[in-house]
Amino acid sequence: MSDFSTKIFAATREDGLGGRLVAIVNAKCLADNLGCRFGFTWNGQSIADMQFHAVDRVDKVFSAAFIEKHWLGEEIDAARFSTIEGIRFTRKSLEAEAAQSDLQGWICNDFQILKSLRHGWFKARMAASRRARWRHEAFAALGFSAPVAAAIAAAKKRRFSRPMAALHLRSGDIVYGSYRSRLEFGEKAIPAPLARAIVSKLASKGLATLLVGQDRAMLAYLKSETGAFLAEDFGANEFADETLRAFFEMALMALCRQIYAGSSVFATIASVMGGAPVLRPKALFNGHRAAGMILEELKARQSDYHPLEAAFGYQWAFYLLEGGISPGEAREILEKALALDPDNRAYALKIAASHFREKNYASGDAILRRFMTREFDASGEAPTEIMKLLTSRSWRGFVMANDFDLYIAAGSASHAYAAACAAHTLHAALGKTEAALAMAALSLQAEPANRLFQENELVIRSALTARRGPGAK
């Protein structure tokens, strides 16, 4: 056994069931095809803290033999591992890295990691069909516990009377939890108010629809309205345990010809199991049409949806239309969302930006005042949560980067709360600390006794002093 063959490709994600399984499948693919070991962690503490995910203990999901061979424990010493994420690599490059250190292996949590594997630096990336085959084979080789294996086998025995497409309507933390205020996560779920149109479109293509999701009351409503099928129609209620039900539903989706979903790893696993492609709604409608259908549905039947589900529908419509509508039209959509979800900071930031775009600085500043004052009164900390959200990042970059100049312009016009937000943006996002300090001064000039503005200025001044070094003035 060579030294390289003892290295471990480790999956260590601590999120939901689908996310953990995708990482495990990818890490096992690499280990199997590069001749190394595969391992995974399964953190039980993170499971206890989860409100919206069906994840059970490691011994409830995997067999004793699989755990004995591959489980690395609750966690690993990450300092002993390198991380593969977003860079091209080959077996030779990994061998070279391993030879230069005593690392135990590589952490492999990137969902797209197989796209980075090359057989040679100058060769084209691996064909999608080969990646799909590898992942299917890797999943089939996972050692599941007897109850999980039985749930998967039960789904595989089901037969559809008509050609079927699956529609995964994830809700959970994206619609009802904290992520609903993080606009970069919106694409992970398809809004329920678009489901009626999707079911109708699929029917025109000769496909029945299997609805799968977390909000069972919503799914029951949509079934009554559209005639779509639910997992319960094929025996899902036989599985009271949520984890077993999740495996049953993924395996049931795997029997479908197509799977429609957001960027859902739950749907990805179903695709890995059965080979059906995962498609986005844009495969059926362009963005403008999809937004129009959501708004039409909510105009006619908003009260049929949970307020947060309806608000998420408005969020999606805004996201699809943002670049092509007027500030007033954007505000009309966002204000409906905010009325349904009045604590959602993202809607407040975007509404303020729509006012700033029209140079109606006072109206935008008034919205910021309400949120920022309430948050500071509760925490006494600057920046407040809404200010942090303004500068939040996704893998694409700053989520609200297109609004930064609007906030800076409003702040430069001496509107105090916009100036505080702009100061934080200049400091935390753009790295222009001296300009941030000057902007913070504008908010203090407007309200010298305002403790929020004092704290915000102090945070920025302290950072500037630390950068300049001891004794700097």
VMD Tcl script that draws the C-alpha trace (Angstrom):
set ca {
  {0.00 0.00 0.00}
  {1.50 3.32 -1.07}
  {1.54 6.35 1.17}
  {-0.95 8.09 -1.10}
  {-3.44 5.24 -0.85}
  {-3.66 5.78 2.92}
  {-4.90 9.35 2.51}
  {-8.54 10.07 3.33}
  {-11.13 11.98 1.33}
  {-13.42 13.20 4.10}
  {-16.96 14.59 4.00}
  {-17.60 16.71 7.09}
  {-20.73 18.77 6.43}
  {-23.04 19.53 9.36}
  {-26.14 20.76 7.52}
  {-29.23 18.84 6.39}
  {-29.57 15.25 5.25}
  {-29.27 16.01 1.55}
  {-26.19 18.19 2.02}
  {-24.43 15.54 4.08}
  {-25.27 12.79 1.61}
  {-24.08 14.77 -1.44}
  {-20.75 15.46 0.27}
  {-20.41 11.80 1.26}
  {-21.16 10.61 -2.27}
  {-18.66 13.04 -3.80}
  {-15.90 12.17 -1.31}
  {-16.48 8.46 -1.90}
  {-16.32 8.98 -5.66}
  {-12.91 10.60 -5.35}
  {-11.60 8.00 -2.94}
  {-12.78 5.08 -5.08}
  {-11.42 6.48 -8.32}
  {-8.11 7.79 -6.98}
  {-7.36 4.70 -4.93}
  {-7.55 6.29 -1.47}
  {-9.62 5.91 1.67}
  {-13.04 7.44 2.24}
  {-14.30 8.78 5.55}
  {-17.03 10.99 6.92}
  {-18.02 12.76 10.11}
  {-21.58 12.90 11.40}
  {-21.99 15.51 14.08}
  {-24.77 14.70 16.51}
  {-24.77 18.06 18.27}
  {-25.59 19.91 15.07}
  {-28.52 17.53 14.56}
  {-29.96 18.46 17.96}
  {-29.93 22.14 16.96}
  {-31.78 21.64 13.67}
  {-35.37 22.80 13.40}
  {-36.10 22.29 9.73}
  {-34.01 19.26 8.71}
  {-34.71 15.52 8.96}
  {-31.34 14.19 10.14}
  {-30.94 11.34 12.62}
  {-28.00 9.88 14.52}
  {-25.30 8.18 12.49}
  {-26.28 4.70 13.72}
  {-29.87 5.30 12.63}
  {-28.76 6.13 9.07}
  {-25.84 3.81 8.39}
  {-25.06 0.18 9.13}
  {-22.68 -0.82 11.90}
  {-20.21 -2.22 9.35}
  {-20.20 1.00 7.30}
  {-19.72 3.11 10.42}
  {-16.88 0.91 11.63}
  {-15.06 1.24 8.34}
  {-15.68 4.86 7.38}
  {-16.98 7.00 10.25}
  {-14.33 9.41 11.50}
  {-16.31 10.47 14.55}
  {-18.24 13.60 15.48}
  {-15.49 15.77 14.01}
  {-11.89 15.67 12.82}
  {-8.83 17.79 13.44}
  {-9.20 20.04 10.41}
  {-5.59 21.19 10.79}
  {-4.50 17.69 9.72}
  {-6.44 17.96 6.47}
  {-6.21 20.13 3.40}
  {-9.40 21.30 1.70}
  {-10.37 20.82 -1.93}
  {-12.75 23.54 -3.00}
  {-13.03 25.48 -6.24}
  {-9.60 24.60 -7.65}
  {-8.59 22.18 -10.38}
  {-6.68 19.13 -9.27}
  {-5.36 15.79 -10.51}
  {-4.12 12.69 -8.76}
  {-0.59 13.81 -9.50}
  {-1.13 17.24 -7.93}
  {-2.62 15.65 -4.82}
  {0.25 13.18 -4.59}
  {2.68 16.09 -4.74}
  {0.80 17.93 -1.99}
  {0.72 14.83 0.19}
  {4.46 14.26 -0.28}
  {5.27 17.73 1.01}
  {3.34 17.43 4.28}
  {2.03 14.98 6.84}
  {-1.61 15.71 6.09}
  {-4.09 12.90 6.60}
  {-6.11 13.76 3.53}
  {-8.57 16.25 2.09}
  {-11.89 17.64 3.26}
  {-14.35 17.43 0.37}
  {-17.54 19.37 1.08}
  {-17.91 21.29 -2.17}
  {-21.03 20.04 -3.99}
  {-19.34 20.66 -7.37}
  {-16.03 19.07 -6.43}
  {-16.09 16.42 -9.17}
  {-16.09 19.17 -11.79}
  {-12.62 20.15 -10.57}
  {-11.04 16.71 -11.05}
  {-8.81 16.51 -14.12}
  {-6.94 13.57 -15.56}
  {-4.39 16.06 -16.82}
  {-4.03 19.78 -16.37}
  {-4.68 20.54 -20.04}
  {-7.53 18.11 -20.67}
  {-11.18 19.02 -20.68}
  {-13.08 18.48 -17.48}
  {-14.80 15.19 -16.86}
  {-17.95 14.56 -18.85}
  {-21.18 15.07 -16.93}
  {-22.29 11.54 -17.81}
  {-19.22 10.09 -16.14}
  {-19.74 12.17 -13.00}
  {-23.36 11.03 -12.87}
  {-22.34 7.38 -13.23}
  {-19.68 7.70 -10.52}
  {-22.12 9.28 -8.09}
  {-24.80 6.69 -8.81}
  {-22.31 3.89 -8.16}
  {-21.02 5.57 -5.01}
  {-24.51 6.00 -3.56}
  {-25.37 2.38 -4.34}
  {-22.29 1.30 -2.37}
  {-23.19 3.21 0.80}
  {-24.01 0.95 3.71}
  {-27.34 2.10 5.09}
  {-29.04 0.80 8.20}
  {-31.70 -1.86 7.73}
  {-34.63 0.57 8.24}
  {-33.21 3.08 5.73}
  {-32.51 0.34 3.20}
  {-36.07 -0.92 3.68}
  {-37.52 2.56 3.08}
  {-35.55 2.89 -0.16}
  {-36.56 -0.60 -1.28}
  {-40.23 0.12 -0.53}
  {-40.18 3.19 -2.77}
  {-38.50 1.29 -5.58}
  {-41.40 -1.19 -5.60}
  {-43.97 1.51 -6.27}
  {-45.31 1.94 -9.79}
  {-46.79 5.06 -11.34}
  {-49.82 4.65 -13.56}
  {-48.75 7.65 -15.68}
  {-45.43 9.23 -16.71}
  {-44.42 11.34 -13.71}
  {-42.33 14.42 -12.96}
  {-41.42 15.34 -9.39}
  {-41.79 18.87 -8.06}
  {-39.81 19.48 -4.89}
  {-41.33 22.34 -2.90}
  {-38.79 22.88 -0.19}
  {-39.84 25.33 2.52}
  {-38.19 24.94 5.93}
  {-35.58 27.53 6.86}
  {-35.73 29.15 3.40}
  {-39.38 30.14 3.76}
  {-40.06 29.99 7.50}
  {-36.62 30.32 9.10}
  {-33.84 32.88 9.26}
  {-32.70 32.29 5.68}
  {-35.81 34.01 4.35}
  {-33.99 37.29 5.13}
  {-30.93 36.19 3.16}
  {-31.84 36.78 -0.46}
  {-28.99 34.62 -1.77}
  {-30.78 31.51 -0.47}
  {-34.05 32.19 -2.29}
  {-33.05 30.15 -5.32}
  {-32.83 27.01 -3.18}
  {-36.62 26.69 -3.11}
  {-39.47 27.03 -5.60}
  {-42.30 29.16 -4.18}
  {-45.60 27.37 -3.63}
  {-47.54 30.08 -5.53}
  {-45.75 28.94 -8.70}
  {-46.71 25.28 -8.26}
  {-50.13 25.54 -9.90}
  {-48.57 26.86 -13.11}
  {-45.84 24.20 -13.07}
  {-48.33 21.36 -12.64}
  {-50.42 22.73 -15.50}
  {-47.40 23.08 -17.76}
  {-46.23 19.55 -17.03}
  {-49.73 18.22 -17.76}
  {-49.55 19.87 -21.19}
  {-46.40 17.81 -21.76}
  {-48.15 14.57 -20.79}
  {-46.62 14.36 -17.32}
  {-48.39 13.95 -14.01}
  {-46.77 15.68 -11.03}
  {-45.53 14.22 -7.76}
  {-45.40 16.96 -5.11}
  {-42.78 16.49 -2.40}
  {-42.03 18.97 0.36}
  {-41.99 19.78 4.05}
  {-45.24 21.76 4.44}
  {-47.81 18.98 4.24}
  {-50.80 21.26 4.68}
  {-49.64 23.28 1.67}
  {-49.06 20.14 -0.36}
  {-52.56 18.88 0.48}
  {-54.03 22.20 -0.64}
  {-52.10 22.11 -3.92}
  {-53.21 18.53 -4.55}
  {-56.84 19.53 -4.06}
  {-56.40 22.44 -6.47}
  {-54.31 20.79 -9.19}
  {-54.87 17.03 -9.05}
  {-51.17 16.41 -8.47}
  {-50.03 13.36 -6.53}
  {-48.41 13.34 -3.09}
  {-45.91 10.91 -1.58}
  {-48.73 9.81 0.74}
  {-50.55 8.41 -2.29}
  {-47.72 5.89 -2.64}
  {-47.27 4.91 1.00}
  {-45.19 7.64 2.62}
  {-47.39 7.57 5.73}
  {-46.04 4.10 6.48}
  {-42.92 5.89 7.72}
  {-43.62 7.91 10.86}
  {-39.91 8.54 11.36}
  {-38.99 11.72 9.46}
  {-35.58 10.45 8.32}
  {-37.03 7.23 6.94}
  {-39.78 9.19 5.23}
  {-37.15 11.47 3.68}
  {-35.30 8.49 2.19}
  {-38.59 7.05 0.93}
  {-39.48 10.35 -0.74}
  {-36.06 10.74 -2.35}
  {-36.28 7.20 -3.71}
  {-39.82 7.88 -4.97}
  {-38.64 11.03 -6.75}
  {-35.86 8.92 -8.28}
  {-38.52 6.95 -10.18}
  {-39.73 10.08 -11.97}
  {-38.69 11.08 -15.47}
  {-37.79 14.63 -14.45}
  {-37.29 16.48 -11.16}
  {-38.11 20.17 -10.83}
  {-36.51 21.94 -7.88}
  {-34.52 24.92 -6.77}
  {-30.86 24.35 -5.96}
  {-31.98 21.57 -3.64}
  {-29.51 18.89 -2.57}
  {-32.49 16.74 -1.53}
  {-33.48 16.70 -5.21}
  {-29.84 16.12 -6.18}
  {-29.74 12.91 -4.16}
  {-32.95 11.74 -5.84}
  {-31.26 12.40 -9.18}
  {-28.16 10.49 -8.08}
  {-30.34 7.54 -7.06}
  {-32.38 7.32 -10.25}
  {-30.68 9.33 -12.94}
  {-33.54 11.76 -13.64}
  {-32.30 15.27 -14.45}
  {-32.91 18.08 -11.95}
  {-34.42 21.06 -13.77}
  {-35.21 24.60 -12.66}
  {-38.51 26.37 -13.40}
  {-36.74 28.31 -16.14}
  {-36.85 25.10 -18.17}
  {-40.61 25.69 -18.33}
  {-41.00 29.48 -18.22}
  {-38.75 32.49 -18.63}
  {-38.22 34.64 -15.57}
  {-40.63 37.39 -16.53}
  {-43.43 34.91 -17.19}
  {-42.76 33.01 -13.96}
  {-42.87 36.25 -11.95}
  {-46.12 37.22 -13.63}
  {-47.74 33.88 -12.78}
  {-46.66 34.17 -9.14}
  {-48.15 37.66 -8.88}
  {-51.35 36.54 -10.63}
  {-51.71 33.60 -8.25}
  {-51.20 35.78 -5.18}
  {-53.60 38.41 -6.47}
  {-56.29 35.76 -6.80}
  {-55.53 33.45 -3.87}
  {-53.03 35.05 -1.46}
  {-55.16 34.13 1.57}
  {-54.88 30.44 0.68}
  {-51.17 30.52 1.44}
  {-49.35 30.86 4.74}
  {-48.25 34.51 5.06}
  {-44.56 33.60 4.91}
  {-45.14 31.37 1.89}
  {-46.93 34.23 0.14}
  {-44.15 36.64 1.14}
  {-41.60 34.23 -0.33}
  {-43.60 34.23 -3.55}
  {-43.34 38.02 -3.70}
  {-39.63 37.73 -2.94}
  {-39.18 35.40 -5.90}
  {-41.16 37.65 -8.21}
  {-39.05 40.63 -7.16}
  {-35.84 38.65 -7.67}
  {-36.89 37.68 -11.20}
  {-37.96 41.19 -12.17}
  {-35.56 43.43 -10.23}
  {-33.42 44.54 -13.15}
  {-36.32 45.30 -15.48}
  {-38.92 47.20 -13.48}
  {-39.18 50.71 -12.08}
  {-38.41 51.51 -8.42}
  {-42.11 52.09 -7.84}
  {-43.04 48.69 -9.28}
  {-40.34 47.02 -7.19}
  {-41.60 48.79 -4.10}
  {-45.18 47.64 -4.75}
  {-44.03 44.00 -4.69}
  {-41.70 44.43 -1.72}
  {-44.23 46.28 0.40}
  {-46.66 43.39 -0.02}
  {-43.93 41.00 1.12}
  {-43.04 43.19 4.09}
  {-46.68 43.47 5.15}
  {-46.79 39.66 5.35}
  {-43.35 39.33 6.96}
  {-42.87 42.61 8.86}
  {-39.58 41.64 10.51}
  {-37.81 40.75 7.27}
  {-34.80 43.07 7.04}
  {-34.08 42.18 3.42}
  {-37.37 43.65 2.25}
  {-36.72 46.82 4.27}
  {-33.26 47.24 2.72}
  {-34.59 46.78 -0.79}
  {-37.51 49.15 -0.21}
  {-35.09 51.78 1.10}
  {-32.91 51.24 -1.97}
  {-35.93 51.75 -4.24}
  {-36.54 55.13 -2.60}
  {-32.88 56.06 -2.88}
  {-32.93 55.17 -6.56}
  {-35.55 57.89 -7.00}
  {-33.54 60.24 -4.73}
  {-36.37 60.14 -2.23}
  {-33.84 59.90 0.56}
  {-36.11 60.88 3.44}
  {-38.55 58.01 2.86}
  {-35.78 55.43 2.60}
  {-34.07 56.80 5.70}
  {-37.30 56.55 7.69}
  {-37.51 52.81 6.94}
  {-33.92 52.30 8.06}
  {-34.52 54.32 11.23}
  {-37.35 52.02 12.30}
  {-35.34 48.82 11.93}
  {-31.98 50.13 13.13}
  {-33.37 51.83 16.21}
  {-35.32 48.76 17.26}
  {-32.32 46.48 16.78}
  {-29.90 48.75 18.62}
  {-32.33 49.21 21.52}
  {-32.48 45.41 21.83}
  {-28.76 44.66 21.56}
  {-26.80 47.87 22.13}
  {-24.42 46.70 19.43}
  {-23.25 48.30 16.20}
  {-23.39 47.38 13.44}
  {-26.99 46.24 13.85}
  {-28.32 43.13 12.15}
  {-29.84 45.02 9.24}
  {-26.51 46.76 8.63}
  {-24.74 43.40 8.61}
  {-27.31 42.03 6.18}
  {-26.59 44.89 3.80}
  {-22.99 43.66 3.50}
  {-23.69 39.91 3.60}
  {-21.83 37.65 1.17}
  {-22.75 34.64 -0.90}
  {-20.45 32.52 -3.03}
  {-21.09 35.02 -5.83}
  {-19.98 38.03 -3.77}
  {-21.89 40.71 -1.88}
  {-25.60 40.00 -2.20}
  {-26.64 43.66 -2.26}
  {-23.60 45.05 -4.06}
  {-25.81 46.76 -6.67}
  {-27.33 48.88 -3.90}
  {-24.10 50.07 -2.27}
  {-23.83 53.23 -4.36}
  {-27.44 54.11 -3.57}
  {-26.78 53.96 0.17}
  {-23.57 55.94 -0.20}
  {-25.38 58.62 -2.19}
  {-28.14 58.86 0.44}
  {-25.55 59.03 3.21}
  {-23.57 61.69 1.36}
  {-26.79 63.72 1.25}
  {-26.63 63.74 5.08}
  {-29.48 61.36 5.76}
  {-28.36 59.96 9.07}
  {-29.38 56.28 9.01}
  {-28.35 55.85 5.39}
  {-25.01 57.42 6.34}
  {-24.54 54.89 9.13}
  {-25.29 52.05 6.71}
  {-23.00 53.56 4.10}
  {-20.21 53.93 6.66}
  {-20.52 50.27 7.59}
  {-20.55 49.32 3.88}
  {-17.46 51.36 3.10}
  {-15.64 49.81 6.04}
  {-16.82 46.19 6.11}
  {-17.44 45.52 2.41}
  {-15.29 47.93 0.41}
  {-12.32 48.28 2.74}
  {-12.39 52.09 2.57}
  {-12.07 52.74 6.28}
  {-11.08 56.39 6.13}
  {-14.02 57.16 3.84}
  {-16.20 55.14 6.21}
  {-15.10 57.28 9.14}
  {-15.98 60.45 7.24}
  {-19.41 58.98 6.41}
  {-19.98 58.00 10.04}
  {-19.26 61.60 10.99}
  {-22.18 62.72 8.82}
  {-24.62 60.62 10.82}
  {-23.19 62.06 14.06}
  {-23.47 65.59 12.76}
  {-27.17 64.99 12.19}
  {-27.76 63.40 15.61}
  {-24.75 63.92 17.93}
  {-26.40 62.20 20.91}
  {-27.49 59.09 19.01}
  {-25.77 56.11 20.72}
  {-26.07 53.91 17.65}
  {-24.16 56.43 15.57}
  {-21.60 56.85 18.35}
  {-21.00 53.10 18.53}
  {-20.83 52.76 14.76}
  {-18.23 55.52 14.55}
  {-16.24 53.94 17.40}
  {-16.12 50.55 15.67}
  {-14.79 52.10 12.48}
  {-12.34 54.40 14.29}
  {-10.98 51.47 16.33}
  {-10.39 49.47 13.15}
  {-8.56 52.38 11.57}
  {-6.40 52.86 14.65}
  {-5.55 49.16 14.75}
  {-4.57 49.24 11.08}
  {-2.28 52.23 11.55}
  {-0.63 50.70 14.61}
  {0.01 51.71 18.24}
  {0.37 55.42 18.86}
  {-1.32 56.43 15.62}
  {-3.68 59.40 15.65}
}
mol new
graphics top color blue
foreach p $ca { graphics top sphere $p radius 0.5 }
foreach p [lrange $ca 0 end-1] q [lrange $ca 1 end] { graphics top cylinder $p $q radius 0.2 }
display resetview
